[in-house]
Amino acid sequence: MDLLAPSLHFEAIPLQHLTPNKEQWRLIRLNLELVRRLISGRSITQLLARWPVATDPSRGRIPPPDKATISRWVNGVTFPRSRDELFGLAGALDVDPLALLSLLWPELCAAVLAYFWDPRLAPAVQRYSFLGDLILPDPEWPSAHVADKYFGRRWNRFERKHIAAVRRNYYAALVIEPDPEAKFQVWHFAWRKNQAAPWISYGFVRLEDDLIRICGFDGREATAARSASERFSVETWFGHDAAEFCVASLHGFTCLPEGDAKFGGVPVVRFRKALIHLPVTSRSSIK
């Protein structure tokens, strides 16, 4: 298993090898209701048959857990103990890893805001370091490795430029139409100053049954009821300076033009503007 005990020499440990120790894993839980619903109607044997296949031919299939381990996860007795186990389960269920977790949201957000994922500074960050590929600032965000290795596909992305010379300091609406085949879907949001700068993740939006839940890394969560059309609008701050924005999901979606009258009345959720001023620690600076 890909586990490391706490170390006083974080700077010598590549981020991709940092995972929570056993005590820290105990504080992270699966969204058991969702896991059970996604598994419903399948046998554990069928689930294991869907376990992701590594893209490196020399490795073959990512080693899946045994049936007893899956049973313990589903019953809440234990939790996946490595990145491969957790992301492998997400790939087998075809759901974003962030949908599988019951996060300690205030703690996670405090770690992001105070240290921006620098494990040398914040022990709490190490607990969530397995999410670094999804959240840590990086020119290649979100990690193509995650989508390819565990889901066998590429991220679906939508990028939009904020041209401050035309208009500035307003909430721009991104009208999203989800993948009709995806039961539960997550959209990750990030921005950057220009093409030379890293993408900075500032939150995500998650569909949960009849709710649209927005989670910003300022610790704010909000919900809106889903509409019959399934479309919804995410408002994000376009500030004083030019910038680029990106929305990414492991499942398909369409980002529709804002301001069209036919989209009136769709549910609206909003990221607060303070999120577009988070401190930046690049991935390379903490490897």
C-alpha positions, 0 to 999 in steps of 0.5 A: 500500500502507498502509505507513509508515516509522518516525516520531518523531511517533507521536502524530500518526499515527492507529492505523489508519494504523500498519503495519509498515515493510518491515524489520519485515514481514520478521519476520512470517510466514504459517502456510504449511502452513495457508494451503496446506491452505485453498487446496488444491483451489482455483485462484488465480482462485477465491480471488481471486473470494472476495476481500472486497467493501468495504461502502462502495459507492463503493469496490466490491471491496477491490483484490485482489493479482494471481495472481503475488503470491498465488503468492509468498505461498503459496510463502513468498517474500513476505508481505502488505504491508498490512492490506488484503492480510493481512485480505483473504486471511483473508476470502477463506479464511474464517479468523481473521487470527490463525490465518494468522500464525506469530507471534513470540509472546514478543515480541508478549506482551512488547509487550502487557505492557510497553506495551499497544500504545502505539507511541510507547513500543515500536518492537516494537509497531509491527510488530504494529500491524495487529492492534490492532483485534483486541487493543487495549483498546476499548469496541467490542472487537473491531472491528466494522469488521474483521468487516464489511469483510473477512468480511461479517458480525458477530462472534459473541459471548458475554458473562457477568457475574461477580457478586462478591457471590455468589462470588469468586476462582475459575476459572469454566469456559466450555464451548465448542462450535465451529462444525462448519463451521469448519475452523480457529477462533479465540476472542478473550477480553476483560474489563472492569470495567463498561460504562463501561470498555474491553474488555481483551483477554487472550488467545485460543484456537485450534483446530489440527487435533487440538489446542486451543491457548490463548495468554495475553498473559502469554506462556504457551501450552498445549495440550490434545487435542481430544475426539470431542465437539468441546466443550472448556472454557476456565477464566478467573479471576473475581476479587475484584471484579465484572467482565464477560467476553466471548468473540468469534469470527468463526465461530459457536459456543455457550457452554454452562452450566458444571458440567453433568455431561454435560460432564464429561471435556471437554478443559480449558485455562486462562488464568492469573489474572494476566492479569486485571490487565493495564495499560490504555491505551485506544485513544483515548489513542494516536490 
